[in-house]
Amino acid sequence: MSELYSANPVMFKNNPLGFILSILLIPAFGIGIIILLYWYLQTKASKLSVTEHDILYEKGLLSKERSEVGITGVRTVTVRQSFFNRIFGVGAIDIYTAGDDPEISVKGLPDPNRVRELIKARQNGG
């Protein structure tokens, strides 16, 4: 079972203004370093993987929460990108199965349209 896509949310590309503001706050009693460290740990704590048959979303550092969805059970994949997200190639992904609420929702992933294309290709037998 090989991974077709595996990524953590990104920091700078997802929120460049927040990143620059954090850098500017470093001289102010180290507040910027604390913000950047917290932000870094948040991004490394979640990961989306797409394999040939499944979509796996892992969240958490010390305690883990894992959501696994079969590609055949996916009803809709929604990709949301703002203007700046499109420039930097990141976005949010919502994966829906049977309900009205997304089963998996991830913000700040690199190349979100590739995830949607991989899922659709696997559903169509590709």
C-alpha positions as CSV (number, residue, x, y, z in Angstrom):
1,M,0.0,0.0,0.0
2,S,2.0,3.0,-1.3
3,E,1.3,6.6,-0.4
4,L,0.2,8.7,-3.3
5,Y,0.2,11.9,-1.2
6,S,1.4,12.7,2.3
7,A,1.7,16.2,3.7
8,N,1.5,18.4,6.8
9,P,0.0,21.8,6.7
10,V,2.5,24.5,5.9
11,M,3.3,27.6,7.9
12,F,4.5,30.5,5.8
13,K,2.5,29.8,2.6
14,N,-0.7,29.3,4.6
15,N,-0.4,32.6,6.5
16,P,2.5,34.8,5.3
17,L,1.3,37.9,7.1
18,G,1.1,36.1,10.4
19,F,4.5,34.6,9.8
20,I,6.0,38.0,9.1
21,L,4.3,39.5,12.2
22,S,5.7,36.7,14.4
23,I,9.2,37.4,13.1
24,L,8.7,41.1,13.9
25,L,7.6,40.2,17.4
26,I,10.8,38.2,18.2
27,P,12.6,41.3,19.7
28,A,9.5,42.0,21.9
29,F,10.4,39.7,24.8
30,G,10.6,36.6,22.6
31,I,6.8,36.6,22.0
32,G,7.4,35.9,18.3
33,I,9.5,32.8,19.1
34,I,6.7,31.4,21.3
35,I,4.1,32.0,18.6
36,L,6.3,30.4,15.9
37,L,7.1,27.4,18.1
38,Y,3.4,26.9,18.9
39,W,2.5,27.3,15.2
40,Y,5.2,24.9,14.2
41,L,4.0,22.2,16.6
42,Q,0.4,22.6,15.4
43,T,1.5,22.1,11.7
44,K,3.6,19.1,12.6
45,A,0.8,17.6,14.7
46,S,-1.5,16.9,11.7
47,K,-0.9,15.0,8.5
48,L,-3.1,13.9,5.6
49,S,-2.1,10.8,3.6
50,V,-3.8,9.4,0.5
51,T,-3.0,5.8,-0.4
52,E,-4.4,3.6,-3.2
53,H,-7.5,2.7,-1.2
54,D,-7.7,5.0,1.8
55,I,-7.5,8.6,3.1
56,L,-5.8,8.9,6.5
57,Y,-5.8,12.0,8.7
58,E,-3.7,12.0,11.8
59,K,-3.9,14.8,14.4
60,G,-2.0,15.3,17.7
61,L,1.5,15.1,19.1
62,L,1.2,13.3,22.4
63,S,-2.3,11.8,22.0
64,K,-3.3,10.8,18.5
65,E,-6.6,11.0,16.7
66,R,-6.8,9.1,13.4
67,S,-9.6,9.3,10.9
68,E,-9.6,6.8,8.0
69,V,-12.0,6.9,5.1
70,G,-12.1,4.5,2.1
71,I,-11.8,6.3,-1.2
72,T,-14.9,4.4,-2.5
73,G,-16.9,5.9,0.4
74,V,-16.0,9.6,-0.5
75,R,-19.0,11.5,-1.9
76,T,-17.5,15.0,-2.3
77,V,-14.1,16.7,-2.1
78,T,-14.2,20.4,-1.6
79,V,-11.1,22.6,-2.1
80,R,-11.2,26.1,-0.7
81,Q,-8.5,28.7,-1.6
82,S,-8.3,32.4,-1.1
83,F,-6.4,34.6,-3.5
84,F,-3.2,34.4,-1.5
85,N,-3.7,30.7,-1.0
86,R,-3.8,30.3,-4.8
87,I,-0.6,32.3,-5.3
88,F,1.3,30.2,-2.7
89,G,-0.3,26.9,-3.8
90,V,-2.0,25.9,-0.5
91,G,-5.7,25.5,0.5
92,A,-8.2,23.8,2.7
93,I,-9.8,20.4,1.9
94,D,-13.1,19.1,3.1
95,I,-13.9,15.4,2.5
96,Y,-17.5,14.4,2.7
97,T,-18.9,10.8,3.0
98,A,-22.5,10.2,3.8
99,G,-23.4,13.1,6.1
100,D,-23.7,16.8,5.7
101,D,-20.6,17.6,7.8
102,P,-17.1,16.8,6.4
103,E,-15.6,13.6,7.7
104,I,-12.1,15.1,7.2
105,S,-11.3,18.9,7.2
106,V,-7.7,20.1,6.8
107,K,-6.5,23.7,6.4
108,G,-3.2,24.8,4.9
109,L,-2.2,21.8,2.8
110,P,0.2,22.2,-0.1
111,D,-1.3,21.4,-3.6
112,P,-4.9,20.7,-2.5
113,N,-6.1,20.2,-6.0
114,R,-3.7,17.2,-6.4
115,V,-5.5,15.5,-3.5
116,R,-8.9,16.0,-5.1
117,E,-7.6,14.7,-8.4
118,L,-6.0,11.7,-6.8
119,I,-9.2,10.8,-5.0
120,K,-11.4,11.2,-8.1
121,A,-8.9,9.2,-10.2
122,R,-9.0,6.3,-7.7
123,Q,-12.8,6.4,-7.6
124,N,-12.9,6.1,-11.4
125,G,-10.6,3.1,-11.4
126,G,-7.4,4.9,-12.3
